[in-house]
Amino acid sequence: MTTQPENKKSTGAKPWLRVLFVASLALNLVVLGAVGSAMLMRDKWHARHPSRLDMVGGPLTRALNDKDRRAIGQQMRQAYRDGHPTRQQQREEFQLLIADLKAEPFVPDAVRARMSNQRVAFKDRLELGQTILLERLAQMSPAERKAYADRLQESVRGHWSRHKDWKE
């Protein structure tokens, strides 16, 4: 009669299979977390994010209809391309500001000069936007301008109603 060893225990799964299971579970939890976060944050990422032109123009731009907003955006981009710094130049200027902020010894006048350059560029872009907006408003019929003014009034009234310090 053959005898089998009595104390040999069977562990069931092989060690590499257990590691694979734990890794798979971890990956599933990461994916679940990413999908859940995306679903919870969807409104914050997309629906409430204004277009870049809206951020620059605020309520004056938001009150425009889609056609006028697109036309002004195209004019702004074209005018800005003609004779204004490229994105690469803007990025380089910003990197120089960062370098000035990190410099030892710190030189406030250097940072002030870089900030002044940024302020001038922002002011130029704002003035360009206002000029293009005024040209667009001048081209509107009285009825279109009135509809624009009504949308602007509604937009501002909505803003004021949400902020107690702005209420009439």
Rosetta silent file (secondary structure, phi, psi, omega in degrees, C-alpha in Angstrom):
SEQUENCE: MTTQPENKKSTGAKPWLRVLFVASLALNLVVLGAVGSAMLMRDKWHARHPSRLDMVGGPLTRALNDKDRRAIGQQMRQAYRDGHPTRQQQREEFQLLIADLKAEPFVPDAVRARMSNQRVAFKDRLELGQTILLERLAQMSPAERKAYADRLQESVRGHWSRHKDWKE
SCORE:     score description
SCORE:     0.000 S_00000001
   1 L     0.000  137.959 -178.517    0.000    0.000    0.000 S_00000001
   2 L   -92.765  141.357  179.891    1.282    3.450   -0.909 S_00000001
   3 L  -113.057  143.718  176.588    1.272    6.177    1.651 S_00000001
   4 L  -104.096  148.934  178.510    0.985    9.839    1.009 S_00000001
   5 L   -62.676  134.582 -174.988    2.663   12.437    3.181 S_00000001
   6 L   -81.465  -30.420 -173.177    0.193   13.550    5.810 S_00000001
   7 L   -92.510    3.857 -178.359    1.448   17.087    6.503 S_00000001
   8 L   -77.431  118.418 -178.820    1.559   18.424    2.925 S_00000001
   9 L  -100.244  140.322  177.050   -0.886   21.343    2.695 S_00000001
  10 L   -96.630  124.282 -178.990   -2.345   22.536   -0.598 S_00000001
  11 L   -85.434   -9.761  179.186   -2.437   26.322   -0.872 S_00000001
  12 L    87.839  -96.707 -175.766   -4.816   26.341   -3.807 S_00000001
  13 L   -80.284  148.221  176.547   -3.754   29.266   -6.006 S_00000001
  14 L   -76.239  152.261 -175.982   -0.237   29.745   -7.184 S_00000001
  15 H   -59.075  -39.296 -178.600    1.549   32.870   -5.851 S_00000001
  16 H   -66.272  -29.528  178.546    1.789   34.555   -9.264 S_00000001
  17 H   -70.250  -36.994  177.400   -1.965   34.169   -9.726 S_00000001
  18 H   -65.419  -42.638  177.920   -2.596   35.930   -6.415 S_00000001
  19 H   -62.083  -43.126  178.623   -0.304   38.831   -7.471 S_00000001
  20 H   -61.587  -41.770  179.207   -2.131   39.057  -10.805 S_00000001
  21 H   -62.858  -45.693 -179.396   -5.499   39.179   -9.019 S_00000001
  22 H   -63.683  -42.629  178.946   -4.364   41.992   -6.661 S_00000001
  23 H   -63.311  -42.380  178.720   -2.912   44.002   -9.583 S_00000001
  24 H   -63.051  -42.364  178.435   -6.124   43.558  -11.563 S_00000001
  25 H   -62.825  -43.718  179.183   -8.206   44.663   -8.592 S_00000001
  26 H   -62.124  -43.950  179.158   -6.004   47.744   -8.084 S_00000001
  27 H   -63.103  -41.923  177.572   -6.280   48.682  -11.762 S_00000001
  28 H   -60.947  -40.174  179.237  -10.064   48.287  -11.659 S_00000001
  29 H   -66.861  -37.962  177.266  -10.258   50.577   -8.627 S_00000001
  30 H   -63.295  -46.839  179.496   -8.131   53.219  -10.379 S_00000001
  31 H   -62.727  -44.397  179.085  -10.372   53.118  -13.457 S_00000001
  32 H   -60.290  -42.804  178.161  -13.504   53.229  -11.307 S_00000001
  33 H   -63.696  -41.671  179.938  -12.130   56.232   -9.412 S_00000001
  34 H   -65.837  -44.554  179.711  -11.232   58.075  -12.626 S_00000001
  35 H   -65.361  -43.951  178.905  -14.640   57.437  -14.202 S_00000001
  36 H   -62.174  -42.741  178.395  -16.453   58.401  -11.002 S_00000001
  37 H   -63.501  -42.592  179.902  -14.450   61.600  -10.653 S_00000001
  38 H   -61.782  -40.190  179.918  -15.088   62.507  -14.277 S_00000001
  39 H   -67.729  -40.176 -179.160  -18.816   62.004  -13.806 S_00000001
  40 H   -71.424  -33.482 -174.640  -18.907   64.091  -10.629 S_00000001
  41 H   -96.473    1.459 -173.719  -16.730   66.864  -12.054 S_00000001
  42 H   -52.466  -46.310 -179.134  -18.243   66.977  -15.556 S_00000001
  43 H   -62.912  -36.817 -179.104  -20.109   70.236  -14.932 S_00000001
  44 H   -71.697  -30.323 -177.785  -17.014   71.881  -13.519 S_00000001
  45 H   -83.649  -36.169 -169.467  -14.875   70.827  -16.470 S_00000001
  46 H  -117.192  -63.136 -167.731  -17.223   71.534  -19.355 S_00000001
  47 H   -61.896  -35.399 -175.320  -20.599   73.146  -18.860 S_00000001
  48 L   -96.574   -1.431 -177.471  -19.447   76.063  -16.730 S_00000001
  49 L   -83.368  111.324 -179.274  -16.182   76.730  -18.517 S_00000001
  50 L   -73.911  156.647  175.860  -16.612   79.873  -20.614 S_00000001
  51 L   -67.019  164.100 -176.435  -14.834   80.235  -23.900 S_00000001
  52 H   -61.260  -39.556  179.551  -11.665   82.287  -23.874 S_00000001
  53 H   -63.273  -38.462  178.253  -13.388   85.240  -25.548 S_00000001
  54 H   -63.459  -37.180 -178.973  -16.082   85.204  -22.857 S_00000001
  55 H   -66.734  -37.214 -178.528  -13.445   85.325  -20.142 S_00000001
  56 H   -74.963  -44.241 -174.033  -11.812   88.372  -21.716 S_00000001
  57 H   -89.378  -15.898  179.368  -14.985   90.263  -22.592 S_00000001
  58 L    61.738 -142.409 -174.859  -17.145   89.261  -19.667 S_00000001
  59 H   -63.422  -30.428  179.126  -20.830   90.157  -19.852 S_00000001
  60 H   -62.803  -36.322  179.147  -20.344   92.356  -22.926 S_00000001
  61 H   -80.820  -41.017 -179.325  -19.152   89.343  -24.889 S_00000001
  62 H   -62.888  -26.398 -178.997  -21.575   86.826  -23.372 S_00000001
  63 L   -76.725  -12.774  177.599  -24.512   89.000  -24.433 S_00000001
  64 L   -69.539  152.657  172.548  -23.560   88.645  -28.102 S_00000001
  65 L   -76.932  168.155 -174.204  -25.348   86.069  -30.210 S_00000001
  66 H   -59.573  -41.334 -178.262  -23.293   83.092  -31.401 S_00000001
  67 H   -62.104  -47.691 -179.844  -22.741   84.495  -34.897 S_00000001
  68 H   -67.014  -38.971  179.582  -21.415   87.835  -33.633 S_00000001
  69 H   -62.595  -43.617  178.355  -19.301   86.175  -30.945 S_00000001
  70 H   -64.175  -42.570 -179.241  -17.662   83.890  -33.522 S_00000001
  71 H   -63.146  -43.377  178.780  -17.056   86.790  -35.905 S_00000001
  72 H   -65.635  -40.346  177.318  -15.457   88.905  -33.175 S_00000001
  73 H   -60.098  -42.887  178.047  -13.349   85.942  -32.079 S_00000001
  74 H   -64.076  -44.215  178.686  -12.086   85.467  -35.635 S_00000001
  75 H   -61.841  -41.003  179.632  -11.299   89.172  -35.969 S_00000001
  76 H   -62.894  -46.993 -178.854   -9.466   89.148  -32.635 S_00000001
  77 H   -62.786  -42.335 -179.527   -7.371   86.130  -33.580 S_00000001
  78 H   -66.313  -46.677 -179.107   -6.512   87.579  -36.984 S_00000001
  79 H   -64.451  -35.334 -178.408   -5.682   91.029  -35.620 S_00000001
  80 H   -71.746  -33.229  177.409   -3.641   89.505  -32.817 S_00000001
  81 H   -66.129  -33.301 -176.124   -1.620   87.397  -35.262 S_00000001
  82 L   -82.924   96.757  172.992   -0.728   90.507  -37.236 S_00000001
  83 L    87.859    9.125  177.567    2.079   92.229  -35.349 S_00000001
  84 L  -111.793  161.719 -179.091    1.619   90.768  -31.880 S_00000001
  85 L   -61.501  144.116  177.335    3.884   88.350  -30.038 S_00000001
  86 L   -75.071  168.719  177.143    3.535   84.686  -30.887 S_00000001
  87 H   -61.352  -37.639  178.978    2.606   82.118  -28.262 S_00000001
  88 H   -62.058  -43.046  178.514    6.221   81.009  -28.222 S_00000001
  89 H   -65.357  -39.714  177.581    7.352   84.578  -27.499 S_00000001
  90 H   -63.915  -41.603  178.986    4.722   84.918  -24.768 S_00000001
  91 H   -63.398  -42.812  178.987    5.843   81.620  -23.243 S_00000001
  92 H   -63.037  -41.542  178.771    9.489   82.731  -23.319 S_00000001
  93 H   -62.734  -40.171  178.970    8.591   86.031  -21.650 S_00000001
  94 H   -67.136  -38.892  177.418    6.711   84.164  -18.921 S_00000001
  95 H   -63.509  -36.055  176.702    9.656   81.812  -18.396 S_00000001
  96 H   -65.672  -37.452  175.986   11.888   84.861  -17.959 S_00000001
  97 H   -62.051  -44.815  178.926    9.480   86.160  -15.302 S_00000001
  98 H   -61.462  -42.145  178.427    9.686   82.835  -13.498 S_00000001
  99 H   -62.233  -40.578  178.481   13.483   82.932  -13.699 S_00000001
 100 H   -64.683  -36.249  178.598   13.456   86.458  -12.260 S_00000001
 101 H   -67.470  -32.435 -178.477   11.224   85.305   -9.400 S_00000001
 102 H   -87.266  -12.789 -173.253   13.630   82.479   -8.571 S_00000001
 103 L   -63.129  143.756  173.230   16.782   84.568   -8.932 S_00000001
 104 L  -123.551  120.231    2.800   19.072   85.121   -5.963 S_00000001
 105 L   -76.754  152.469  178.261   19.424   87.848   -5.144 S_00000001
 106 L   -70.703  131.766 -178.956   15.835   88.783   -5.913 S_00000001
 107 L  -117.178   96.929 -176.884   15.615   91.942   -8.034 S_00000001
 108 H   -56.091  -35.383 -178.677   12.132   93.514   -7.651 S_00000001
 109 H   -64.632  -33.547  178.349   12.740   95.954  -10.529 S_00000001
 110 H   -67.294  -43.823  178.523   13.298   93.077  -12.962 S_00000001
 111 H   -66.133  -41.313  178.590   10.025   91.424  -11.911 S_00000001
 112 H   -59.055  -42.542 -179.960    8.245   94.786  -12.033 S_00000001
 113 H   -64.330  -43.186  178.611    9.457   95.323  -15.612 S_00000001
 114 H   -64.154  -42.782  178.344    8.252   91.866  -16.711 S_00000001
 115 H   -64.748  -36.513  177.404    4.863   92.426  -15.037 S_00000001
 116 H   -63.167  -41.608  177.142    4.633   95.809  -16.717 S_00000001
 117 H   -60.518  -42.320  179.005    5.239   94.151  -20.100 S_00000001
 118 H   -65.941  -39.403  179.587    2.427   91.685  -19.373 S_00000001
 119 H   -63.801  -42.263  179.075    0.100   94.485  -18.277 S_00000001
 120 H   -63.633  -43.463  179.587    0.772   96.412  -21.502 S_00000001
 121 H   -63.159  -41.650  178.277    0.125   93.289  -23.602 S_00000001
 122 H   -64.589  -43.733  179.596   -3.131   92.636  -21.719 S_00000001
 123 H   -61.520  -42.391  178.712   -4.201   96.273  -22.092 S_00000001
 124 H   -61.756  -42.618 -179.622   -3.480   96.165  -25.840 S_00000001
 125 H   -67.544  -39.329  177.980   -5.539   93.016  -26.240 S_00000001
 126 H   -63.747  -44.222  178.555   -8.412   94.472  -24.206 S_00000001
 127 H   -64.110  -38.243  176.710   -8.406   97.655  -26.299 S_00000001
 128 H   -61.372  -45.697  178.896   -8.362   95.577  -29.478 S_00000001
 129 H   -61.973  -41.966  178.809  -11.387   93.626  -28.253 S_00000001
 130 H   -65.140  -40.170  179.082  -13.270   96.788  -27.321 S_00000001
 131 H   -62.693  -46.342 -179.847  -12.533   98.348  -30.716 S_00000001
 132 H   -65.691  -40.065  177.709  -13.762   95.267  -32.582 S_00000001
 133 H   -62.429  -45.536  178.851  -16.844   95.038  -30.347 S_00000001
 134 H   -61.083  -40.140  177.136  -17.685   98.709  -30.958 S_00000001
 135 H   -61.792  -41.583  179.892  -17.310   98.202  -34.720 S_00000001
 136 H   -65.948  -42.510  178.671  -19.651   95.221  -34.516 S_00000001
 137 H   -63.165  -37.845  179.139  -22.206   97.171  -32.453 S_00000001
 138 H   -66.221  -27.594  179.906  -22.107  100.032  -34.963 S_00000001
 139 H   -81.558  -13.770 -177.992  -22.935   97.550  -37.767 S_00000001
 140 L   -75.114  151.028  172.656  -26.012   96.237  -35.925 S_00000001
 141 L   -74.151  163.170  177.006  -29.500   97.445  -36.714 S_00000001
 142 H   -55.665  -37.916 -179.793  -31.345   99.254  -33.916 S_00000001
 143 H   -67.476  -39.884  178.522  -33.398   96.084  -33.266 S_00000001
 144 H   -66.373  -40.394  179.228  -30.234   93.927  -33.048 S_00000001
 145 H   -66.426  -37.858  177.472  -28.595   96.446  -30.709 S_00000001
 146 H   -65.878  -42.544  178.421  -31.710   96.516  -28.522 S_00000001
 147 H   -62.815  -39.556  177.144  -31.774   92.702  -28.358 S_00000001
 148 H   -62.341  -46.824 -179.357  -28.070   92.783  -27.413 S_00000001
 149 H   -62.437  -37.927  177.557  -28.751   95.392  -24.707 S_00000001
 150 H   -64.480  -43.003  178.189  -31.639   93.274  -23.361 S_00000001
 151 H   -64.728  -38.898  178.423  -29.398   90.172  -23.159 S_00000001
 152 H   -63.819  -45.834  179.916  -26.702   92.254  -21.455 S_00000001
 153 H   -60.767  -42.676  179.181  -29.211   93.634  -18.957 S_00000001
 154 H   -64.916  -40.637  179.782  -30.505   90.121  -18.191 S_00000001
 155 H   -62.889  -45.940 -179.415  -26.953   88.812  -17.767 S_00000001
 156 H   -68.536  -40.729  178.970  -26.001   91.597  -15.365 S_00000001
 157 H   -61.971  -41.207  177.909  -29.272   91.326  -13.471 S_00000001
 158 H   -63.063  -40.141  177.957  -28.665   87.583  -13.048 S_00000001
 159 H   -64.786  -46.073 -178.465  -25.158   88.270  -11.745 S_00000001
 160 H   -62.995  -36.330 -177.575  -26.403   90.941   -9.361 S_00000001
 161 H   -70.462  -24.163  179.733  -29.137   88.692   -8.000 S_00000001
 162 H   -85.505  -12.672 -177.381  -26.575   85.996   -7.096 S_00000001
 163 L  -123.502  111.057 -172.913  -24.325   88.433   -5.212 S_00000001
 164 H   -61.531  -28.759 -179.028  -25.908   90.227   -2.281 S_00000001
 165 H   -77.598   -6.793  178.144  -23.349   93.041   -2.329 S_00000001
 166 H  -104.977   -5.047 -174.343  -24.382   93.907   -5.937 S_00000001
 167 L   -64.769  149.180 -178.444  -28.140   93.967   -5.395 S_00000001
 168 L   -72.112    0.000    0.000  -30.005   97.129   -6.244 S_00000001
